[in-house]
Amino acid sequence: MSSRSRKARAKLAPPASTADPAAVDSFEPDYGTRCEVCDESPCVTGVKAGRVVYQSGLCGPCTFGTAEAIDPANW
Ligand SMILES: [Zn+2]
């Protein structure tokens, strides 16, 4: 028996919790936090009724999956 067939998995898993636009009033940039994945700033936070209810820990592109999301104006 050999265990040489084990494959290395370099694939990045998608974020466990994705942004849900229905759950927040708006997305706001958090310039004090850097993305856990790519170290970009700002990170995405979700605001509802004036309170932060969602913190992705990820930047725009890593949260929304589009390059345009690097600009918080597109959130
Ligand atoms: Zn990122």
N, CA, C, O and the ligand as a Tripos MOL2 file, in Angstrom:
@<TRIPOS>MOLECULE
protein
  301   299    76     0     0
PROTEIN
NO_CHARGES

@<TRIPOS>ATOM
      1 N           0.8480   -1.1990    0.0000 N.3       1 MET1
      2 CA          0.0000    0.0000    0.0000 C.3       1 MET1
      3 C           0.8800    1.2450    0.0000 C.2       1 MET1
      4 O           1.7890    1.3910    0.8170 O.2       1 MET1
      5 N           0.5930    2.0990   -0.9050 N.am      2 SER2
      6 CA          1.3280    3.3510   -0.9680 C.3       2 SER2
      7 C           0.3590    4.5160   -0.9180 C.2       2 SER2
      8 O          -0.7840    4.4070   -1.3610 O.2       2 SER2
      9 N           0.8200    5.6250   -0.3780 N.am      3 SER3
     10 CA         -0.0340    6.8030   -0.3040 C.3       3 SER3
     11 C           0.4580    7.8810   -1.2670 C.2       3 SER3
     12 O           0.2540    9.0770   -1.0540 O.2       3 SER3
     13 N           1.1080    7.4210   -2.3270 N.am      4 ARG4
     14 CA          1.6790    8.3880   -3.2540 C.3       4 ARG4
     15 C           0.6430    8.9930   -4.1900 C.2       4 ARG4
     16 O           0.9350    9.9520   -4.9040 O.2       4 ARG4
     17 N          -0.5430    8.4490   -4.1900 N.am      5 SER5
     18 CA         -1.5400    8.9560   -5.1260 C.3       5 SER5
     19 C          -2.2570   10.1950   -4.6030 C.2       5 SER5
     20 O          -3.1070   10.7700   -5.2830 O.2       5 SER5
     21 N          -1.9070   10.5880   -3.4060 N.am      6 ARG6
     22 CA         -2.5730   11.7730   -2.8480 C.3       6 ARG6
     23 C          -2.2440   13.0120   -3.6960 C.2       6 ARG6
     24 O          -1.0820   13.2890   -3.9930 O.2       6 ARG6
     25 N          -3.2810   13.7330   -4.0690 N.am      7 LYS7
     26 CA         -3.0760   14.9200   -4.9030 C.3       7 LYS7
     27 C          -3.0170   16.1760   -4.0420 C.2       7 LYS7
     28 O          -3.7850   16.3430   -3.0950 O.2       7 LYS7
     29 N          -2.1010   17.0370   -4.3950 N.am      8 ALA8
     30 CA         -2.0310   18.3320   -3.7220 C.3       8 ALA8
     31 C          -3.1200   19.2300   -4.2770 C.2       8 ALA8
     32 O          -3.2540   19.3870   -5.4900 O.2       8 ALA8
     33 N          -3.8790   19.8040   -3.3960 N.am      9 ARG9
     34 CA         -4.9470   20.6900   -3.8480 C.3       9 ARG9
     35 C          -4.5580   22.1410   -3.5870 C.2       9 ARG9
     36 O          -4.5050   22.5850   -2.4410 O.2       9 ARG9
     37 N          -4.2920   22.8580   -4.6460 N.am     10 ALA10
     38 CA         -3.8800   24.2530   -4.5190 C.3      10 ALA10
     39 C          -5.0480   25.2010   -4.7740 C.2      10 ALA10
     40 O          -4.9090   26.4240   -4.7580 O.2      10 ALA10
     41 N          -6.1890   24.5900   -5.0070 N.am     11 LYS11
     42 CA         -7.3480   25.4090   -5.3480 C.3      11 LYS11
     43 C          -7.8390   26.2040   -4.1360 C.2      11 LYS11
     44 O          -7.9370   25.6810   -3.0270 O.2      11 LYS11
     45 N          -8.1360   27.4530   -4.3730 N.am     12 LEU12
     46 CA         -8.6640   28.2880   -3.2940 C.3      12 LEU12
     47 C         -10.1550   28.0290   -3.1390 C.2      12 LEU12
     48 O         -10.9000   27.9920   -4.1190 O.2      12 LEU12
     49 N         -10.5680   27.8560   -1.9180 N.am     13 ALA13
     50 CA        -12.0030   27.6840   -1.6700 C.3      13 ALA13
     51 C         -12.7010   29.0350   -1.7560 C.2      13 ALA13
     52 O         -12.1210   30.0540   -1.3810 O.2      13 ALA13
     53 N         -13.9090   29.0570   -2.2350 N.am     14 PRO14
     54 CA        -14.6640   30.3180   -2.2520 C.3      14 PRO14
     55 C         -15.0090   30.7290   -0.8340 C.2      14 PRO14
     56 O         -15.0440   29.8860    0.0630 O.2      14 PRO14
     57 N         -15.2650   32.0060   -0.6180 N.am     15 PRO15
     58 CA        -15.6250   32.4710    0.7290 C.3      15 PRO15
     59 C         -16.8230   31.7020    1.2670 C.2      15 PRO15
     60 O         -17.7850   31.4540    0.5410 O.2      15 PRO15
     61 N         -16.7620   31.3260    2.5350 N.am     16 ALA16
     62 CA        -17.8450   30.5410    3.1170 C.3      16 ALA16
     63 C         -19.1430   31.3320    3.1340 C.2      16 ALA16
     64 O         -20.2100   30.8100    2.8140 O.2      16 ALA16
     65 N         -19.0350   32.5910    3.5100 N.am     17 SER17
     66 CA        -20.2320   33.4170    3.5370 C.3      17 SER17
     67 C         -20.1210   34.4810    2.4480 C.2      17 SER17
     68 O         -19.2040   35.3020    2.4740 O.2      17 SER17
     69 N         -21.0110   34.4690    1.5300 N.am     18 THR18
     70 CA        -20.9830   35.4640    0.4640 C.3      18 THR18
     71 C         -21.8970   36.6230    0.8130 C.2      18 THR18
     72 O         -22.8280   36.4910    1.6070 O.2      18 THR18
     73 N         -21.6170   37.7350    0.2140 N.am     19 ALA19
     74 CA        -22.4140   38.9290    0.4820 C.3      19 ALA19
     75 C         -23.8390   38.7180   -0.0090 C.2      19 ALA19
     76 O         -24.0710   38.2640   -1.1290 O.2      19 ALA19
     77 N         -24.7720   39.0530    0.8460 N.am     20 ASP20
     78 CA        -26.1780   38.9400    0.4790 C.3      20 ASP20
     79 C         -26.7970   40.3370    0.4220 C.2      20 ASP20
     80 O         -27.1030   40.9200    1.4620 O.2      20 ASP20
     81 N         -26.9810   40.8710   -0.7710 N.am     21 PRO21
     82 CA        -27.4710   42.2420   -0.9030 C.3      21 PRO21
     83 C         -28.8130   42.4600   -0.2230 C.2      21 PRO21
     84 O         -29.1280   43.5860    0.1610 O.2      21 PRO21
     85 N         -29.6070   41.4150   -0.0680 N.am     22 ALA22
     86 CA        -30.9280   41.5700    0.5450 C.3      22 ALA22
     87 C         -30.8300   41.7920    2.0470 C.2      22 ALA22
     88 O         -31.7620   42.3040    2.6660 O.2      22 ALA22
     89 N         -29.6940   41.4040    2.6340 N.am     23 ALA23
     90 CA        -29.5780   41.4480    4.0830 C.3      23 ALA23
     91 C         -29.0280   42.7680    4.6020 C.2      23 ALA23
     92 O         -29.0200   43.0080    5.8100 O.2      23 ALA23
     93 N         -28.5710   43.6180    3.7030 N.am     24 VAL24
     94 CA        -27.9880   44.8860    4.1370 C.3      24 VAL24
     95 C         -28.5830   46.0380    3.3370 C.2      24 VAL24
     96 O         -29.1080   45.8450    2.2410 O.2      24 VAL24
     97 N         -28.4930   47.2390    3.9020 N.am     25 ASP25
     98 CA        -28.9540   48.4360    3.1850 C.3      25 ASP25
     99 C         -27.9230   48.8740    2.1530 C.2      25 ASP25
    100 O         -28.2680   49.2910    1.0470 O.2      25 ASP25
    101 N         -26.6470   48.7730    2.5350 N.am     26 SER26
    102 CA        -25.5870   49.1850    1.6200 C.3      26 SER26
    103 C         -24.2710   48.5510    2.0420 C.2      26 SER26
    104 O         -24.1110   48.0910    3.1720 O.2      26 SER26
    105 N         -23.3430   48.5400    1.1080 N.am     27 PHE27
    106 CA        -21.9910   48.0830    1.4240 C.3      27 PHE27
    107 C         -21.0850   49.2930    1.5920 C.2      27 PHE27
    108 O         -21.1050   50.2230    0.7860 O.2      27 PHE27
    109 N         -20.2950   49.2610    2.6490 N.am     28 GLU28
    110 CA        -19.3870   50.3760    2.9180 C.3      28 GLU28
    111 C         -17.9540   49.8690    2.9600 C.2      28 GLU28
    112 O         -17.6900   48.7610    3.4260 O.2      28 GLU28
    113 N         -17.0200   50.7000    2.4620 N.am     29 PRO29
    114 CA        -15.6100   50.2980    2.5000 C.3      29 PRO29
    115 C         -15.0160   50.4630    3.8960 C.2      29 PRO29
    116 O         -15.2640   51.4680    4.5620 O.2      29 PRO29
    117 N         -14.2460   49.4950    4.3320 N.am     30 ASP30
    118 CA        -13.5270   49.5760    5.6020 C.3      30 ASP30
    119 C         -12.0430   49.7160    5.2910 C.2      30 ASP30
    120 O         -11.3510   48.7370    5.0140 O.2      30 ASP30
    121 N         -11.5750   50.9540    5.3450 N.am     31 TYR31
    122 CA        -10.1850   51.2230    4.9780 C.3      31 TYR31
    123 C          -9.1930   50.8030    6.0500 C.2      31 TYR31
    124 O          -7.9840   50.8310    5.8200 O.2      31 TYR31
    125 N          -9.6890   50.4140    7.2180 N.am     32 GLY32
    126 CA         -8.7900   50.0130    8.2900 C.3      32 GLY32
    127 C          -8.4720   48.5290    8.2790 C.2      32 GLY32
    128 O          -7.6830   48.0510    9.0940 O.2      32 GLY32
    129 N          -9.0920   47.7960    7.3500 N.am     33 THR33
    130 CA         -8.9010   46.3530    7.2980 C.3      33 THR33
    131 C          -8.3960   45.9410    5.9300 C.2      33 THR33
    132 O          -8.8160   46.4880    4.9110 O.2      33 THR33
    133 N          -7.4920   44.9710    5.9140 N.am     34 ARG34
    134 CA         -6.9770   44.4640    4.6410 C.3      34 ARG34
    135 C          -7.5580   43.0930    4.3300 C.2      34 ARG34
    136 O          -7.8780   42.3120    5.2260 O.2      34 ARG34
    137 N          -7.6850   42.8240    3.0350 N.am     35 CYS35
    138 CA         -8.2570   41.5670    2.5710 C.3      35 CYS35
    139 C          -7.4460   40.3720    3.0600 C.2      35 CYS35
    140 O          -6.2170   40.3750    2.9930 O.2      35 CYS35
    141 N          -8.1470   39.3490    3.5540 N.am     36 GLU36
    142 CA         -7.4800   38.1330    4.0380 C.3      36 GLU36
    143 C          -6.8180   37.3720    2.9050 C.2      36 GLU36
    144 O          -5.8680   36.6200    3.1240 O.2      36 GLU36
    145 N          -7.3180   37.5670    1.6980 N.am     37 VAL37
    146 CA         -6.8300   36.7820    0.5660 C.3      37 VAL37
    147 C          -5.7000   37.4900   -0.1690 C.2      37 VAL37
    148 O          -4.6360   36.9120   -0.3890 O.2      37 VAL37
    149 N          -5.9340   38.7470   -0.5490 N.am     38 CYS38
    150 CA         -4.9760   39.4180   -1.4380 C.3      38 CYS38
    151 C          -4.3470   40.6610   -0.8150 C.2      38 CYS38
    152 O          -3.5610   41.3470   -1.4690 O.2      38 CYS38
    153 N          -4.6830   40.9600    0.4460 N.am     39 ASP39
    154 CA         -4.0720   42.0710    1.1670 C.3      39 ASP39
    155 C          -4.4220   43.4320    0.5940 C.2      39 ASP39
    156 O          -3.7390   44.4210    0.8610 O.2      39 ASP39
    157 N          -5.4930   43.4820   -0.1990 N.am     40 GLU40
    158 CA         -5.9470   44.7750   -0.7010 C.3      40 GLU40
    159 C          -6.7970   45.4800    0.3540 C.2      40 GLU40
    160 O          -7.2390   44.8680    1.3260 O.2      40 GLU40
    161 N          -7.0110   46.7490    0.1480 N.am     41 SER41
    162 CA         -7.8630   47.5580    1.0190 C.3      41 SER41
    163 C          -8.6770   48.4810    0.1150 C.2      41 SER41
    164 O          -8.1630   48.8760   -0.9320 O.2      41 SER41
    165 N          -9.8770   48.8380    0.4430 N.am     42 PRO42
    166 CA        -10.6080   48.5190    1.6700 C.3      42 PRO42
    167 C         -11.3250   47.1650    1.5990 C.2      42 PRO42
    168 O         -11.4810   46.5690    0.5330 O.2      42 PRO42
    169 N         -11.7530   46.7080    2.7810 N.am     43 CYS43
    170 CA        -12.5690   45.5060    2.8460 C.3      43 CYS43
    171 C         -14.0580   45.8710    2.8000 C.2      43 CYS43
    172 O         -14.4490   47.0070    3.0710 O.2      43 CYS43
    173 N         -14.8590   44.8900    2.4560 N.am     44 VAL44
    174 CA        -16.3010   45.0960    2.3350 C.3      44 VAL44
    175 C         -16.9840   44.8990    3.6780 C.2      44 VAL44
    176 O         -16.7630   43.8960    4.3570 O.2      44 VAL44
    177 N         -17.8210   45.8670    4.0580 N.am     45 THR45
    178 CA        -18.7160   45.6680    5.1990 C.3      45 THR45
    179 C         -20.1420   45.9570    4.7480 C.2      45 THR45
    180 O         -20.3660   46.7680    3.8490 O.2      45 THR45
    181 N         -21.0890   45.2990    5.3680 N.am     46 GLY46
    182 CA        -22.4930   45.5400    5.0540 C.3      46 GLY46
    183 C         -23.1420   46.3280    6.1780 C.2      46 GLY46
    184 O         -22.9880   46.0000    7.3550 O.2      46 GLY46
    185 N         -23.8700   47.3710    5.8010 N.am     47 VAL47
    186 CA        -24.5090   48.2280    6.7890 C.3      47 VAL47
    187 C         -26.0240   48.1100    6.6610 C.2      47 VAL47
    188 O         -26.5770   48.2100    5.5660 O.2      47 VAL47
    189 N         -26.6790   47.8970    7.7860 N.am     48 LYS48
    190 CA        -28.1370   47.8820    7.8150 C.3      48 LYS48
    191 C         -28.6110   48.7350    8.9660 C.2      48 LYS48
    192 O         -28.1540   48.5640   10.0960 O.2      48 LYS48
    193 N         -29.5190   49.6470    8.6960 N.am     49 ALA49
    194 CA        -30.0590   50.5540    9.7210 C.3      49 ALA49
    195 C         -28.9380   51.2770   10.4560 C.2      49 ALA49
    196 O         -29.0120   51.4860   11.6670 O.2      49 ALA49
    197 N         -27.9030   51.6550    9.7190 N.am     50 GLY50
    198 CA        -26.8300   52.4360   10.2960 C.3      50 GLY50
    199 C         -25.8030   51.6420   11.0890 C.2      50 GLY50
    200 O         -24.8630   52.2100   11.6440 O.2      50 GLY50
    201 N         -25.9860   50.3220   11.1390 N.am     51 ARG51
    202 CA        -25.0380   49.4820   11.8790 C.3      51 ARG51
    203 C         -24.3500   48.5190   10.9360 C.2      51 ARG51
    204 O         -24.9480   48.0460    9.9690 O.2      51 ARG51
    205 N         -23.0780   48.2270   11.2230 N.am     52 VAL52
    206 CA        -22.3550   47.2240   10.4480 C.3      52 VAL52
    207 C         -22.8370   45.8390   10.8680 C.2      52 VAL52
    208 O         -22.6590   45.4280   12.0140 O.2      52 VAL52
    209 N         -23.4480   45.1300    9.9250 N.am     53 VAL53
    210 CA        -23.9990   43.8110   10.2590 C.3      53 VAL53
    211 C         -23.2500   42.7010    9.5280 C.2      53 VAL53
    212 O         -23.5130   41.5170    9.7380 O.2      53 VAL53
    213 N         -22.3250   43.0940    8.6780 N.am     54 TYR54
    214 CA        -21.6110   42.1000    7.8820 C.3      54 TYR54
    215 C         -20.1930   42.5590    7.6420 C.2      54 TYR54
    216 O         -19.9720   43.6670    7.1520 O.2      54 TYR54
    217 N         -19.2110   41.7080    7.9860 N.am     55 GLN55
    218 CA        -17.8220   42.0140    7.6870 C.3      55 GLN55
    219 C         -17.2190   40.8260    6.9710 C.2      55 GLN55
    220 O         -17.0440   39.7550    7.5530 O.2      55 GLN55
    221 N         -16.9050   41.0240    5.7070 N.am     56 SER56
    222 CA        -16.4320   39.9010    4.9120 C.3      56 SER56
    223 C         -14.9830   39.5670    5.2310 C.2      56 SER56
    224 O         -14.5730   38.4110    5.1300 O.2      56 SER56
    225 N         -14.2040   40.5780    5.6160 N.am     57 GLY57
    226 CA        -12.7680   40.3600    5.7530 C.3      57 GLY57
    227 C         -12.0890   40.2600    4.4060 C.2      57 GLY57
    228 O         -10.9090   39.9200    4.3110 O.2      57 GLY57
    229 N         -12.8540   40.5620    3.3530 N.am     58 LEU58
    230 CA        -12.3420   40.4640    1.9880 C.3      58 LEU58
    231 C         -12.5520   41.7910    1.2680 C.2      58 LEU58
    232 O         -13.4630   42.5540    1.5900 O.2      58 LEU58
    233 N         -11.6910   42.0490    0.2880 N.am     59 CYS59
    234 CA        -11.8380   43.2580   -0.5140 C.3      59 CYS59
    235 C         -12.9870   43.0860   -1.5080 C.2      59 CYS59
    236 O         -13.6100   42.0260   -1.5750 O.2      59 CYS59
    237 N         -13.2550   44.1330   -2.2730 N.am     60 GLY60
    238 CA        -14.3590   44.0970   -3.2250 C.3      60 GLY60
    239 C         -14.2710   42.9570   -4.2240 C.2      60 GLY60
    240 O         -15.2070   42.1640   -4.3240 O.2      60 GLY60
    241 N         -13.1700   42.8490   -4.9710 N.am     61 PRO61
    242 CA        -13.0560   41.7730   -5.9730 C.3      61 PRO61
    243 C         -13.1690   40.3770   -5.3660 C.2      61 PRO61
    244 O         -13.7470   39.4860   -5.9880 O.2      61 PRO61
    245 N         -12.6250   40.1660   -4.1540 N.am     62 CYS62
    246 CA        -12.6960   38.8420   -3.5370 C.3      62 CYS62
    247 C         -14.1020   38.5550   -3.0140 C.2      62 CYS62
    248 O         -14.5050   37.3950   -2.9350 O.2      62 CYS62
    249 N         -14.8490   39.5940   -2.6580 N.am     63 THR63
    250 CA        -16.2100   39.4130   -2.1620 C.3      63 THR63
    251 C         -17.1920   39.2170   -3.3040 C.2      63 THR63
    252 O         -18.0160   38.3030   -3.2810 O.2      63 THR63
    253 N         -17.0950   40.0820   -4.3030 N.am     64 PHE64
    254 CA        -18.1000   40.0890   -5.3650 C.3      64 PHE64
    255 C         -17.6560   39.3200   -6.6100 C.2      64 PHE64
    256 O         -18.4790   38.9700   -7.4560 O.2      64 PHE64
    257 N         -16.3650   39.0620   -6.7160 N.am     65 GLY65
    258 CA        -15.8860   38.2430   -7.8240 C.3      65 GLY65
    259 C         -15.7330   38.9810   -9.1430 C.2      65 GLY65
    260 O         -15.6050   38.3580  -10.1970 O.2      65 GLY65
    261 N         -15.7450   40.3170   -9.0870 N.am     66 THR66
    262 CA        -15.5400   41.0790  -10.3150 C.3      66 THR66
    263 C         -14.4280   42.0960  -10.1130 C.2      66 THR66
    264 O         -14.2570   42.6250   -9.0150 O.2      66 THR66
    265 N         -13.6820   42.3680  -11.1570 N.am     67 ALA67
    266 CA        -12.5610   43.2970  -11.0660 C.3      67 ALA67
    267 C         -13.0320   44.7140  -10.7960 C.2      67 ALA67
    268 O         -12.3230   45.4970  -10.1640 O.2      67 ALA67
    269 N         -14.2270   45.0470  -11.2740 N.am     68 GLU68
    270 CA        -14.7470   46.4090  -11.0840 C.3      68 GLU68
    271 C         -14.9810   46.6940   -9.6040 C.2      68 GLU68
    272 O         -15.0270   47.8550   -9.1960 O.2      68 GLU68
    273 N         -15.1270   45.6530   -8.8040 N.am     69 ALA69
    274 CA        -15.4270   45.8180   -7.3830 C.3      69 ALA69
    275 C         -14.2380   46.3660   -6.5950 C.2      69 ALA69
    276 O         -14.3500   46.6000   -5.3910 O.2      69 ALA69
    277 N         -13.0930   46.5730   -7.2660 N.am     70 ILE70
    278 CA        -11.9650   47.2100   -6.5890 C.3      70 ILE70
    279 C         -12.3470   48.6320   -6.1880 C.2      70 ILE70
    280 O         -11.7720   49.1930   -5.2550 O.2      70 ILE70
    281 N         -13.3110   49.2110   -6.8880 N.am     71 ASP71
    282 CA        -13.7760   50.5730   -6.6030 C.3      71 ASP71
    283 C         -15.0660   50.4970   -5.7770 C.2      71 ASP71
    284 O         -16.0900   50.0350   -6.2800 O.2      71 ASP71
    285 N         -15.0280   50.9450   -4.5130 N.am     72 PRO72
    286 CA        -16.2140   50.8760   -3.6460 C.3      72 PRO72
    287 C         -17.4390   51.5490   -4.2520 C.2      72 PRO72
    288 O         -18.5660   51.2510   -3.8560 O.2      72 PRO72
    289 N         -17.2320   52.4580   -5.2110 N.am     73 ALA73
    290 CA        -18.3700   53.1190   -5.8620 C.3      73 ALA73
    291 C         -19.2240   52.1200   -6.6420 C.2      73 ALA73
    292 O         -20.3800   52.4050   -6.9550 O.2      73 ALA73
    293 N         -18.6690   50.9620   -6.9530 N.am     74 ASN74
    294 CA        -19.4040   49.9500   -7.7270 C.3      74 ASN74
    295 C         -20.1240   48.9320   -6.8570 C.2      74 ASN74
    296 O         -20.7660   48.0240   -7.3850 O.2      74 ASN74
    297 N         -20.0340   49.0600   -5.5300 N.am     75 TRP75
    298 CA        -20.6380   48.0500   -4.6510 C.3      75 TRP75
    299 C         -22.1280   48.1800   -4.5910 C.2      75 TRP75
    300 O         -22.7880   47.4070   -3.8960 O.2      75 TRP75
    301 ZN         -9.0130   40.4810   -1.9090 Zn       76 ZN76
@<TRIPOS>BOND
     1     1     2 1
     2     2     3 1
     3     3     4 2
     4     3     5 am
     5     5     6 1
     6     6     7 1
     7     7     8 2
     8     7     9 am
     9     9    10 1
    10    10    11 1
    11    11    12 2
    12    11    13 am
    13    13    14 1
    14    14    15 1
    15    15    16 2
    16    15    17 am
    17    17    18 1
    18    18    19 1
    19    19    20 2
    20    19    21 am
    21    21    22 1
    22    22    23 1
    23    23    24 2
    24    23    25 am
    25    25    26 1
    26    26    27 1
    27    27    28 2
    28    27    29 am
    29    29    30 1
    30    30    31 1
    31    31    32 2
    32    31    33 am
    33    33    34 1
    34    34    35 1
    35    35    36 2
    36    35    37 am
    37    37    38 1
    38    38    39 1
    39    39    40 2
    40    39    41 am
    41    41    42 1
    42    42    43 1
    43    43    44 2
    44    43    45 am
    45    45    46 1
    46    46    47 1
    47    47    48 2
    48    47    49 am
    49    49    50 1
    50    50    51 1
    51    51    52 2
    52    51    53 am
    53    53    54 1
    54    54    55 1
    55    55    56 2
    56    55    57 am
    57    57    58 1
    58    58    59 1
    59    59    60 2
    60    59    61 am
    61    61    62 1
    62    62    63 1
    63    63    64 2
    64    63    65 am
    65    65    66 1
    66    66    67 1
    67    67    68 2
    68    67    69 am
    69    69    70 1
    70    70    71 1
    71    71    72 2
    72    71    73 am
    73    73    74 1
    74    74    75 1
    75    75    76 2
    76    75    77 am
    77    77    78 1
    78    78    79 1
    79    79    80 2
    80    79    81 am
    81    81    82 1
    82    82    83 1
    83    83    84 2
    84    83    85 am
    85    85    86 1
    86    86    87 1
    87    87    88 2
    88    87    89 am
    89    89    90 1
    90    90    91 1
    91    91    92 2
    92    91    93 am
    93    93    94 1
    94    94    95 1
    95    95    96 2
    96    95    97 am
    97    97    98 1
    98    98    99 1
    99    99   100 2
   100    99   101 am
   101   101   102 1
   102   102   103 1
   103   103   104 2
   104   103   105 am
   105   105   106 1
   106   106   107 1
   107   107   108 2
   108   107   109 am
   109   109   110 1
   110   110   111 1
   111   111   112 2
   112   111   113 am
   113   113   114 1
   114   114   115 1
   115   115   116 2
   116   115   117 am
   117   117   118 1
   118   118   119 1
   119   119   120 2
   120   119   121 am
   121   121   122 1
   122   122   123 1
   123   123   124 2
   124   123   125 am
   125   125   126 1
   126   126   127 1
   127   127   128 2
   128   127   129 am
   129   129   130 1
   130   130   131 1
   131   131   132 2
   132   131   133 am
   133   133   134 1
   134   134   135 1
   135   135   136 2
   136   135   137 am
   137   137   138 1
   138   138   139 1
   139   139   140 2
   140   139   141 am
   141   141   142 1
   142   142   143 1
   143   143   144 2
   144   143   145 am
   145   145   146 1
   146   146   147 1
   147   147   148 2
   148   147   149 am
   149   149   150 1
   150   150   151 1
   151   151   152 2
   152   151   153 am
   153   153   154 1
   154   154   155 1
   155   155   156 2
   156   155   157 am
   157   157   158 1
   158   158   159 1
   159   159   160 2
   160   159   161 am
   161   161   162 1
   162   162   163 1
   163   163   164 2
   164   163   165 am
   165   165   166 1
   166   166   167 1
   167   167   168 2
   168   167   169 am
   169   169   170 1
   170   170   171 1
   171   171   172 2
   172   171   173 am
   173   173   174 1
   174   174   175 1
   175   175   176 2
   176   175   177 am
   177   177   178 1
   178   178   179 1
   179   179   180 2
   180   179   181 am
   181   181   182 1
   182   182   183 1
   183   183   184 2
   184   183   185 am
   185   185   186 1
   186   186   187 1
   187   187   188 2
   188   187   189 am
   189   189   190 1
   190   190   191 1
   191   191   192 2
   192   191   193 am
   193   193   194 1
   194   194   195 1
   195   195   196 2
   196   195   197 am
   197   197   198 1
   198   198   199 1
   199   199   200 2
   200   199   201 am
   201   201   202 1
   202   202   203 1
   203   203   204 2
   204   203   205 am
   205   205   206 1
   206   206   207 1
   207   207   208 2
   208   207   209 am
   209   209   210 1
   210   210   211 1
   211   211   212 2
   212   211   213 am
   213   213   214 1
   214   214   215 1
   215   215   216 2
   216   215   217 am
   217   217   218 1
   218   218   219 1
   219   219   220 2
   220   219   221 am
   221   221   222 1
   222   222   223 1
   223   223   224 2
   224   223   225 am
   225   225   226 1
   226   226   227 1
   227   227   228 2
   228   227   229 am
   229   229   230 1
   230   230   231 1
   231   231   232 2
   232   231   233 am
   233   233   234 1
   234   234   235 1
   235   235   236 2
   236   235   237 am
   237   237   238 1
   238   238   239 1
   239   239   240 2
   240   239   241 am
   241   241   242 1
   242   242   243 1
   243   243   244 2
   244   243   245 am
   245   245   246 1
   246   246   247 1
   247   247   248 2
   248   247   249 am
   249   249   250 1
   250   250   251 1
   251   251   252 2
   252   251   253 am
   253   253   254 1
   254   254   255 1
   255   255   256 2
   256   255   257 am
   257   257   258 1
   258   258   259 1
   259   259   260 2
   260   259   261 am
   261   261   262 1
   262   262   263 1
   263   263   264 2
   264   263   265 am
   265   265   266 1
   266   266   267 1
   267   267   268 2
   268   267   269 am
   269   269   270 1
   270   270   271 1
   271   271   272 2
   272   271   273 am
   273   273   274 1
   274   274   275 1
   275   275   276 2
   276   275   277 am
   277   277   278 1
   278   278   279 1
   279   279   280 2
   280   279   281 am
   281   281   282 1
   282   282   283 1
   283   283   284 2
   284   283   285 am
   285   285   286 1
   286   286   287 1
   287   287   288 2
   288   287   289 am
   289   289   290 1
   290   290   291 1
   291   291   292 2
   292   291   293 am
   293   293   294 1
   294   294   295 1
   295   295   296 2
   296   295   297 am
   297   297   298 1
   298   298   299 1
   299   299   300 2
@<TRIPOS>SUBSTRUCTURE
     1 MET1         2 RESIDUE 1 A MET
     2 SER2         6 RESIDUE 1 A SER
     3 SER3        10 RESIDUE 1 A SER
     4 ARG4        14 RESIDUE 1 A ARG
     5 SER5        18 RESIDUE 1 A SER
     6 ARG6        22 RESIDUE 1 A ARG
     7 LYS7        26 RESIDUE 1 A LYS
     8 ALA8        30 RESIDUE 1 A ALA
     9 ARG9        34 RESIDUE 1 A ARG
    10 ALA10       38 RESIDUE 1 A ALA
    11 LYS11       42 RESIDUE 1 A LYS
    12 LEU12       46 RESIDUE 1 A LEU
    13 ALA13       50 RESIDUE 1 A ALA
    14 PRO14       54 RESIDUE 1 A PRO
    15 PRO15       58 RESIDUE 1 A PRO
    16 ALA16       62 RESIDUE 1 A ALA
    17 SER17       66 RESIDUE 1 A SER
    18 THR18       70 RESIDUE 1 A THR
    19 ALA19       74 RESIDUE 1 A ALA
    20 ASP20       78 RESIDUE 1 A ASP
    21 PRO21       82 RESIDUE 1 A PRO
    22 ALA22       86 RESIDUE 1 A ALA
    23 ALA23       90 RESIDUE 1 A ALA
    24 VAL24       94 RESIDUE 1 A VAL
    25 ASP25       98 RESIDUE 1 A ASP
    26 SER26      102 RESIDUE 1 A SER
    27 PHE27      106 RESIDUE 1 A PHE
    28 GLU28      110 RESIDUE 1 A GLU
    29 PRO29      114 RESIDUE 1 A PRO
    30 ASP30      118 RESIDUE 1 A ASP
    31 TYR31      122 RESIDUE 1 A TYR
    32 GLY32      126 RESIDUE 1 A GLY
    33 THR33      130 RESIDUE 1 A THR
    34 ARG34      134 RESIDUE 1 A ARG
    35 CYS35      138 RESIDUE 1 A CYS
    36 GLU36      142 RESIDUE 1 A GLU
    37 VAL37      146 RESIDUE 1 A VAL
    38 CYS38      150 RESIDUE 1 A CYS
    39 ASP39      154 RESIDUE 1 A ASP
    40 GLU40      158 RESIDUE 1 A GLU
    41 SER41      162 RESIDUE 1 A SER
    42 PRO42      166 RESIDUE 1 A PRO
    43 CYS43      170 RESIDUE 1 A CYS
    44 VAL44      174 RESIDUE 1 A VAL
    45 THR45      178 RESIDUE 1 A THR
    46 GLY46      182 RESIDUE 1 A GLY
    47 VAL47      186 RESIDUE 1 A VAL
    48 LYS48      190 RESIDUE 1 A LYS
    49 ALA49      194 RESIDUE 1 A ALA
    50 GLY50      198 RESIDUE 1 A GLY
    51 ARG51      202 RESIDUE 1 A ARG
    52 VAL52      206 RESIDUE 1 A VAL
    53 VAL53      210 RESIDUE 1 A VAL
    54 TYR54      214 RESIDUE 1 A TYR
    55 GLN55      218 RESIDUE 1 A GLN
    56 SER56      222 RESIDUE 1 A SER
    57 GLY57      226 RESIDUE 1 A GLY
    58 LEU58      230 RESIDUE 1 A LEU
    59 CYS59      234 RESIDUE 1 A CYS
    60 GLY60      238 RESIDUE 1 A GLY
    61 PRO61      242 RESIDUE 1 A PRO
    62 CYS62      246 RESIDUE 1 A CYS
    63 THR63      250 RESIDUE 1 A THR
    64 PHE64      254 RESIDUE 1 A PHE
    65 GLY65      258 RESIDUE 1 A GLY
    66 THR66      262 RESIDUE 1 A THR
    67 ALA67      266 RESIDUE 1 A ALA
    68 GLU68      270 RESIDUE 1 A GLU
    69 ALA69      274 RESIDUE 1 A ALA
    70 ILE70      278 RESIDUE 1 A ILE
    71 ASP71      282 RESIDUE 1 A ASP
    72 PRO72      286 RESIDUE 1 A PRO
    73 ALA73      290 RESIDUE 1 A ALA
    74 ASN74      294 RESIDUE 1 A ASN
    75 TRP75      298 RESIDUE 1 A TRP
    76 ZN76       301 GROUP 0 **** ****
